[in-house]
Amino acid sequence: MPSSSNPEIVIRAATPADAPVCGQICYDAFSKISADHGYPCDFPAPEPAIATLAMMFSHPHFYCVVAESSGRIVGSNCLDERSMIAGIGPITIDPATQNHGVGRKLMQAVMDRGRERHPAGMRLVQAAYHNRSLSLYTALGFDVREPLSCVQGRTRERHISGCEVRAAHAGDLDACNALSRRVHGFDRGVELAEAIQHGGARVVERDGRITGYASALAYWGHATAESNLDIEALLASVESFDGPGVLVPSRNSALLRWCLVNGLKVVQPMTLMTMGLYNDPAGAWFPSVLF
Ligand SMILES: CC(C)(COP(=O)(O)OP(=O)(O)OC[C@H]1O[C@@H](n2cnc3c(N)ncnc32)[C@H](O)[C@@H]1OP(=O)(O)O)[C@@H](O)C(=O)NCCC(=O)NCCS
């Protein structure tokens, strides 16, 4: 139905030159939906949104699309193709054009690509307060998988006894990937290698063995570990989390309670949604804002 109601919408591949327009739309869309619900915007200003999309639009392992109406860009969406599970987002539509079927078309475009190349599954993280995105993703076949709490702050406890946290280096990749396969059934080695190169990744060791890692202690970083203790050590190793916060699975009550006792504040509720392969993680973890 949306296709016939919006015959003029054209979906095409995004190019780096589209980033300034799409980044501004991304900022406008998130600031409006967040302000409407009394939450802070995911991006503090248009520039970080433009920089994020410029990175994704030029990345060889991201498939990115824009929607045009009468030659004017009205929205964009991205598919992270760095692992056997594809991650979707950020999808944003010009606020003046929302609720007219453009979001569905941009979702369909990346899902078609995902089904062709990443049949194991696709995932995304959704702002839990947003009725429209929840409805759209559910209608398209995504299942609500995990409630998340975006938390921010500086933990009172600054070190977890028995856990040593240090910067990750390339030599840690095999151990981290093996850990991820044990916990999740797949690894995110390409993403982790990039994070190590950029300098944001950390590992935690107990008894001289890697028991957890974080690609970044940030909104866009994920972490995987043997136990809550390892995640706590990673969270305690930084002064704050880059971006709005990190996404703690709310059903991991022990970990969320530890965060609260340690003074972290909940910024907003979010939801991990998945399609296709999903194993209940056999360990502790938190997803990035992509999945
Ligand atoms: C979320 C967003 C991408 C969706 O794009 P859109 O063009 O507005 O959405 P569409 O019109 O294509 O689809 C919305 C669907 O939700 C349905 N819907 C909207 N509100 C609903 C509600 N309260 N209950 C049930 N269904 C609802 C619409 O009827 C439509 O369904 P259909 O596709 O079956 O016709 C867009 O609104 C946006 O940019 N929002 C701000 C940024 C954001 O939140 N991005 C997502 C981050 S997870």
Ligand as a Chemical Component Dictionary entry (heavy atoms), coordinates in Angstrom:
data_LIG
# 
_chem_comp.id                   LIG 
_chem_comp.type                 NON-POLYMER 
_chem_comp.pdbx_formal_charge   0 
_chem_comp.three_letter_code    LIG 
# 
loop_
_chem_comp_atom.comp_id 
_chem_comp_atom.atom_id 
_chem_comp_atom.alt_atom_id 
_chem_comp_atom.type_symbol 
_chem_comp_atom.charge 
_chem_comp_atom.model_Cartn_x 
_chem_comp_atom.model_Cartn_y 
_chem_comp_atom.model_Cartn_z 
_chem_comp_atom.pdbx_ordinal 
LIG C1  C1  C 0 10.676 5.738  12.374 1  
LIG C2  C2  C 0 10.676 6.298  10.978 2  
LIG C3  C3  C 0 11.977 5.949  10.287 3  
LIG C4  C4  C 0 9.520  5.622  10.203 4  
LIG O1  O1  O 0 9.432  6.183  8.906  5  
LIG P1  P1  P 0 8.014  6.737  8.365  6  
LIG O2  O2  O 0 8.200  7.109  6.943  7  
LIG O3  O3  O 0 7.522  7.795  9.284  8  
LIG O4  O4  O 0 7.116  5.439  8.541  9  
LIG P2  P2  P 0 6.116  4.743  7.503  10 
LIG O5  O5  O 0 5.033  5.699  7.162  11 
LIG O6  O6  O 0 6.836  4.127  6.365  12 
LIG O7  O7  O 0 5.582  3.521  8.390  13 
LIG C5  C5  C 0 4.982  3.712  9.614  14 
LIG C6  C6  C 0 4.086  2.527  9.847  15 
LIG O8  O8  O 0 3.755  2.493  11.241 16 
LIG C7  C7  C 0 2.331  2.573  11.373 17 
LIG N1  N1  N 0 2.087  3.298  12.607 18 
LIG C8  C8  C 0 2.481  4.553  12.926 19 
LIG N2  N2  N 0 2.106  4.825  14.196 20 
LIG C9  C9  C 0 1.499  3.713  14.658 21 
LIG C10 C10 C 0 0.897  3.360  15.888 22 
LIG N3  N3  N 0 0.860  4.223  16.911 23 
LIG N4  N4  N 0 0.361  2.115  16.030 24 
LIG C11 C11 C 0 0.379  1.246  14.998 25 
LIG N5  N5  N 0 0.939  1.516  13.798 26 
LIG C12 C12 C 0 1.486  2.740  13.646 27 
LIG C13 C13 C 0 1.872  3.298  10.124 28 
LIG O9  O9  O 0 0.525  3.053  9.879  29 
LIG C14 C14 C 0 2.782  2.629  9.089  30 
LIG O10 O10 O 0 2.336  1.321  8.857  31 
LIG P3  P3  P 0 2.315  0.634  7.398  32 
LIG O11 O11 O 0 3.723  0.650  6.895  33 
LIG O12 O12 O 0 1.816  -0.750 7.635  34 
LIG O13 O13 O 0 1.403  1.497  6.579  35 
LIG C15 C15 C 0 10.466 7.833  10.954 36 
LIG O14 O14 O 0 9.228  8.119  11.559 37 
LIG C16 C16 C 0 11.564 8.615  11.669 38 
LIG O15 O15 O 0 12.519 9.064  11.058 39 
LIG N6  N6  N 0 11.423 8.840  13.001 40 
LIG C17 C17 C 0 12.373 9.599  13.792 41 
LIG C18 C18 C 0 13.716 8.920  13.890 42 
LIG C19 C19 C 0 13.607 7.504  14.399 43 
LIG O16 O16 O 0 12.969 7.235  15.393 44 
LIG N7  N7  N 0 14.238 6.567  13.680 45 
LIG C20 C20 C 0 14.197 5.177  14.036 46 
LIG C21 C21 C 0 15.273 4.844  15.012 47 
LIG S1  S1  S 0 15.022 3.222  15.646 48 
# 
loop_
_chem_comp_bond.comp_id 
_chem_comp_bond.atom_id_1 
_chem_comp_bond.atom_id_2 
_chem_comp_bond.value_order 
_chem_comp_bond.pdbx_ordinal 
LIG C1  C2  SING 1  
LIG C2  C3  SING 2  
LIG C2  C4  SING 3  
LIG C2  C15 SING 4  
LIG C4  O1  SING 5  
LIG O1  P1  SING 6  
LIG P1  O2  DOUB 7  
LIG P1  O3  SING 8  
LIG P1  O4  SING 9  
LIG O4  P2  SING 10 
LIG P2  O5  DOUB 11 
LIG P2  O6  SING 12 
LIG P2  O7  SING 13 
LIG O7  C5  SING 14 
LIG C5  C6  SING 15 
LIG C6  O8  SING 16 
LIG C6  C14 SING 17 
LIG O8  C7  SING 18 
LIG C7  N1  SING 19 
LIG C7  C13 SING 20 
LIG N1  C8  SING 21 
LIG N1  C12 SING 22 
LIG C8  N2  DOUB 23 
LIG N2  C9  SING 24 
LIG C9  C10 SING 25 
LIG C9  C12 DOUB 26 
LIG C10 N3  SING 27 
LIG C10 N4  DOUB 28 
LIG N4  C11 SING 29 
LIG C11 N5  DOUB 30 
LIG N5  C12 SING 31 
LIG C13 O9  SING 32 
LIG C13 C14 SING 33 
LIG C14 O10 SING 34 
LIG O10 P3  SING 35 
LIG P3  O11 DOUB 36 
LIG P3  O12 SING 37 
LIG P3  O13 SING 38 
LIG C15 O14 SING 39 
LIG C15 C16 SING 40 
LIG C16 O15 DOUB 41 
LIG C16 N6  SING 42 
LIG N6  C17 SING 43 
LIG C17 C18 SING 44 
LIG C18 C19 SING 45 
LIG C19 O16 DOUB 46 
LIG C19 N7  SING 47 
LIG N7  C20 SING 48 
LIG C20 C21 SING 49 
LIG C21 S1  SING 50 
# 
